[in-house]
Amino acid sequence: MAQISPPGSVVVDDWHRSKDSKEYFSKILHKKRRKHFGLLESPVMPPHVAVDTVHYKIFLSGKSGVGKTALAARLAGLNVPNMHYETTGIETTVVYWPVKLRESGRVLFFRLQLWDCGENALRRFDHLLPACKEQVDAVLFLFSFTDRTSFDDLSNQITKWTETSAGHVVKLVVGTKFDLFMHCDVAQRDVRDFQERWSLPLLCVGGEVSDGLGDVAPLLNCLAENLWHQDCVTAASASHHSQQETVTIL
């Protein structure tokens, strides 16, 4: 299993609550609501503020009805659908999220392109899953606390991605509908046992959006943290191999 970055070791936790973040978060907000960014749109910073943007492709994996489309909408600040409908093909959603790196104090805009594909569509059309997997940087494995079968299917999903994915892919697990206690089919004991077995970050989200940026910050920060950590490890490994090759040639 790939090395996981300890929470808060790479990016500053709760930076969205600090004063020095307001200039950056104001670029993804409009009248205290999230701006909607199309594929060719991006936040515009003043000329004197140089901020690099890093791009990542994220695939949402999970059984039909677990809340993949709702999660994508929540992370982008869009209205969460009131009724469930099966995604008929591939839907993409762009999320911009600024983070401050803990060690250097550098600020980065993370551009996360979320790919959501319906389970039935994946089964019917063989070309959809390869398209989703192509150059993917991270996978969010979703299960619903109200659907035991979606939780039991996690191991199968993770195993398939571990066997077939090329290169390094960040893997996170997201439990949806966490606030529906009366209908919960997954016990906390089962969640702990799963984490001990797979050693993957597991985050929980509810059905209602309640706290603006704070509602999505834990998940987006965790995703950004592990993506940046993976890139740093990959870059360090490439530099090491390059140095070895140089020594060998000399």
C-alpha positions as CSV (number, residue, x, y, z in Angstrom):
1,M,0.0,0.0,0.0
2,A,1.2,3.5,-0.9
3,Q,2.6,5.7,1.8
4,I,-0.1,8.0,3.3
5,S,0.7,11.5,4.4
6,P,-0.2,12.1,8.1
7,P,-3.1,14.6,8.4
8,G,-1.9,18.2,8.6
9,S,1.8,17.4,7.8
10,V,1.8,18.9,4.3
11,V,-0.9,21.6,4.2
12,V,-2.1,23.9,6.9
13,D,-5.3,22.7,8.5
14,D,-8.2,25.1,8.7
15,W,-6.3,27.7,6.7
16,H,-9.6,28.8,5.1
17,R,-10.5,30.3,8.6
18,S,-7.4,32.5,8.8
19,K,-7.1,36.1,7.8
20,D,-4.3,35.6,5.3
21,S,-6.4,33.1,3.3
22,K,-9.2,35.6,2.5
23,E,-7.6,37.1,-0.6
24,Y,-7.3,33.6,-2.1
25,F,-10.7,32.2,-1.1
26,S,-12.4,35.3,-2.2
27,K,-11.5,34.3,-5.8
28,I,-13.6,31.1,-5.5
29,L,-16.5,32.8,-3.8
30,H,-19.2,35.2,-5.0
31,K,-21.6,36.7,-2.4
32,K,-20.4,34.1,0.1
33,R,-21.3,31.3,-2.3
34,R,-18.9,29.2,-4.4
35,K,-18.3,30.3,-7.9
36,H,-19.0,27.8,-10.7
37,F,-16.0,27.2,-12.9
38,G,-16.2,25.7,-16.4
39,L,-13.5,23.6,-18.0
40,L,-11.7,26.7,-19.4
41,E,-12.3,29.1,-16.4
42,S,-10.0,29.7,-13.4
43,P,-9.7,32.1,-10.4
44,V,-8.0,35.4,-11.3
45,M,-5.6,36.8,-8.8
46,P,-4.1,40.3,-8.8
47,P,-0.9,40.7,-10.9
48,H,1.3,41.2,-7.8
49,V,0.1,37.8,-6.3
50,A,1.8,34.9,-8.1
51,V,0.0,31.6,-7.4
52,D,0.7,28.4,-9.3
53,T,-2.2,26.1,-10.2
54,V,-1.7,22.3,-10.1
55,H,-4.1,20.1,-12.1
56,Y,-5.4,16.7,-11.0
57,K,-7.9,14.2,-12.3
58,I,-10.1,12.5,-9.7
59,F,-12.3,9.5,-10.3
60,L,-15.3,8.8,-8.1
61,S,-15.9,5.0,-7.7
62,G,-18.8,3.3,-6.0
63,K,-22.1,1.5,-6.5
64,S,-25.2,3.2,-7.9
65,G,-26.9,5.4,-5.3
66,V,-24.0,5.9,-2.8
67,G,-23.9,9.6,-3.7
68,K,-21.1,10.2,-6.2
69,T,-23.0,12.9,-8.1
70,A,-24.1,14.5,-4.8
71,L,-20.5,14.5,-3.5
72,A,-19.2,16.1,-6.7
73,A,-21.8,18.9,-6.3
74,R,-21.0,19.4,-2.6
75,L,-17.2,19.7,-3.3
76,A,-17.9,22.2,-6.1
77,G,-20.4,24.2,-4.0
78,L,-23.2,23.3,-6.4
79,N,-26.8,22.5,-5.3
80,V,-27.0,18.9,-4.2
81,P,-29.7,17.0,-6.2
82,N,-32.8,16.3,-4.1
83,M,-33.6,13.1,-6.0
84,H,-31.3,10.3,-7.1
85,Y,-30.8,9.6,-10.8
86,E,-28.4,7.3,-12.5
87,T,-25.6,9.1,-14.3
88,T,-26.0,8.2,-17.9
89,G,-22.4,8.7,-19.0
90,I,-19.4,10.6,-17.8
91,E,-20.0,13.9,-16.0
92,T,-17.0,16.1,-15.0
93,T,-17.0,18.8,-12.3
94,V,-14.2,21.3,-11.8
95,V,-13.3,22.3,-8.2
96,Y,-10.7,25.0,-7.3
97,W,-9.3,24.8,-3.8
98,P,-6.4,27.0,-2.4
99,V,-4.0,25.5,0.1
100,K,-1.0,26.7,2.0
101,L,2.0,24.3,2.3
102,R,3.1,23.9,5.9
103,E,6.9,23.7,5.3
104,S,7.4,26.5,2.7
105,G,4.4,28.7,3.3
106,R,3.7,28.6,-0.4
107,V,0.1,28.9,-1.6
108,L,-1.2,26.7,-4.4
109,F,-4.5,26.5,-6.2
110,F,-5.5,22.9,-6.7
111,R,-7.7,22.3,-9.8
112,L,-9.5,19.1,-9.2
113,Q,-11.5,17.7,-12.1
114,L,-13.9,15.2,-10.7
115,W,-15.0,12.3,-13.0
116,D,-18.4,10.7,-12.2
117,C,-19.7,7.8,-14.3
118,G,-22.8,5.7,-13.7
119,E,-22.4,2.1,-12.7
120,N,-24.8,0.8,-15.4
121,A,-23.0,2.9,-18.0
122,L,-19.6,1.4,-17.0
123,R,-21.1,-2.1,-17.5
124,R,-22.7,-1.3,-20.8
125,F,-19.8,0.5,-22.5
126,D,-16.3,-0.9,-22.3
127,H,-14.6,2.3,-23.4
128,L,-15.8,4.4,-20.4
129,L,-13.7,2.9,-17.6
130,P,-10.4,3.1,-19.6
131,A,-11.2,6.8,-20.3
132,C,-11.8,7.4,-16.6
133,K,-8.6,5.7,-15.7
134,E,-6.4,7.4,-18.2
135,Q,-3.9,9.7,-16.5
136,V,-6.0,9.6,-13.3
137,D,-4.3,11.0,-10.2
138,A,-6.6,9.9,-7.4
139,V,-9.7,7.6,-6.8
140,L,-12.4,8.3,-4.2
141,F,-14.0,5.0,-3.2
142,L,-17.5,5.8,-2.0
143,F,-19.8,3.8,0.2
144,S,-23.1,4.8,1.9
145,F,-23.6,4.3,5.7
146,T,-27.2,3.4,4.7
147,D,-26.2,0.6,2.3
148,R,-24.3,-2.3,3.7
149,T,-23.6,-3.8,0.3
150,S,-21.8,-0.7,-0.9
151,F,-19.4,-1.0,2.1
152,D,-18.9,-4.8,1.6
153,D,-18.0,-4.0,-2.1
154,L,-15.1,-1.6,-1.1
155,S,-12.5,-4.3,-0.9
156,N,-13.4,-5.6,-4.3
157,Q,-13.2,-2.1,-5.8
158,I,-9.8,-1.3,-4.2
159,T,-8.3,-4.6,-5.2
160,K,-9.3,-4.1,-8.8
161,W,-7.7,-0.6,-8.9
162,T,-4.6,-1.8,-7.2
163,E,-4.1,-4.6,-9.7
164,T,-4.9,-2.6,-12.9
165,S,-4.0,1.0,-12.2
166,A,-0.7,2.1,-13.8
167,G,1.7,4.3,-11.8
168,H,0.9,5.9,-8.4
169,V,-2.8,6.7,-7.7
170,V,-3.9,8.3,-4.4
171,K,-6.7,6.3,-2.8
172,L,-9.2,7.8,-0.4
173,V,-12.4,6.3,1.1
174,V,-15.5,8.4,1.6
175,G,-18.5,7.3,3.6
176,T,-21.7,9.2,2.6
177,K,-25.0,9.8,4.4
178,F,-23.2,9.7,7.7
179,D,-25.8,11.9,9.4
180,L,-28.7,9.4,8.8
181,F,-28.2,7.6,12.1
182,M,-31.6,6.0,12.1
183,H,-30.9,4.2,8.8
184,C,-27.2,3.3,9.4
185,D,-26.2,-0.2,8.2
186,V,-22.5,0.1,8.8
187,A,-21.2,0.0,12.4
188,Q,-18.2,2.0,13.6
189,R,-16.5,-1.2,14.5
190,D,-16.7,-2.3,10.8
191,V,-15.2,1.0,9.8
192,R,-12.3,0.6,12.2
193,D,-11.6,-3.0,11.0
194,F,-11.6,-1.8,7.4
195,Q,-9.1,1.0,8.2
196,E,-6.8,-1.4,10.0
197,R,-6.8,-3.7,7.0
198,W,-6.4,-1.2,4.2
199,S,-4.6,1.8,6.0
200,L,-6.4,4.3,3.8
201,P,-7.7,7.7,4.8
202,L,-11.5,7.4,5.5
203,L,-13.6,10.6,5.6
204,C,-17.4,10.9,6.4
205,V,-19.9,13.3,4.9
206,G,-23.5,13.9,5.7
207,G,-26.4,14.6,3.4
208,E,-27.0,18.3,4.3
209,V,-24.6,21.1,3.5
210,S,-24.3,23.1,6.7
211,D,-21.0,25.1,7.0
212,G,-19.9,26.4,3.7
213,L,-16.2,26.0,3.2
214,G,-15.8,24.2,6.5
215,D,-18.2,21.5,5.3
216,V,-15.8,20.4,2.5
217,A,-12.4,21.6,3.8
218,P,-11.5,18.3,5.6
219,L,-12.0,16.2,2.5
220,L,-10.4,18.7,0.0
221,N,-7.4,19.3,2.3
222,C,-6.9,15.6,2.7
223,L,-7.1,15.0,-1.0
224,A,-4.7,17.9,-1.7
225,E,-2.3,16.8,0.9
226,N,-2.0,13.3,-0.4
227,L,-1.8,14.4,-4.0
228,W,1.0,16.9,-3.3
229,H,2.8,14.4,-1.1
230,Q,2.7,11.8,-3.9
231,D,4.1,14.3,-6.4
232,C,7.0,15.1,-4.1
233,V,7.8,11.5,-3.5
234,T,7.6,10.8,-7.3
235,A,9.8,13.8,-8.1
236,A,12.4,12.8,-5.4
237,S,12.5,9.3,-6.8
238,A,12.9,10.5,-10.4
239,S,15.8,12.8,-9.3
240,H,17.5,9.9,-7.5
241,H,17.3,7.7,-10.6
242,S,18.6,10.5,-12.7
243,Q,21.6,11.0,-10.5
244,Q,22.3,7.2,-10.5
245,E,22.2,7.2,-14.3
246,T,24.5,10.2,-14.5
247,V,27.0,8.4,-12.2
248,T,26.8,5.3,-14.3
249,I,27.5,7.2,-17.5
250,L,30.4,9.0,-16.0
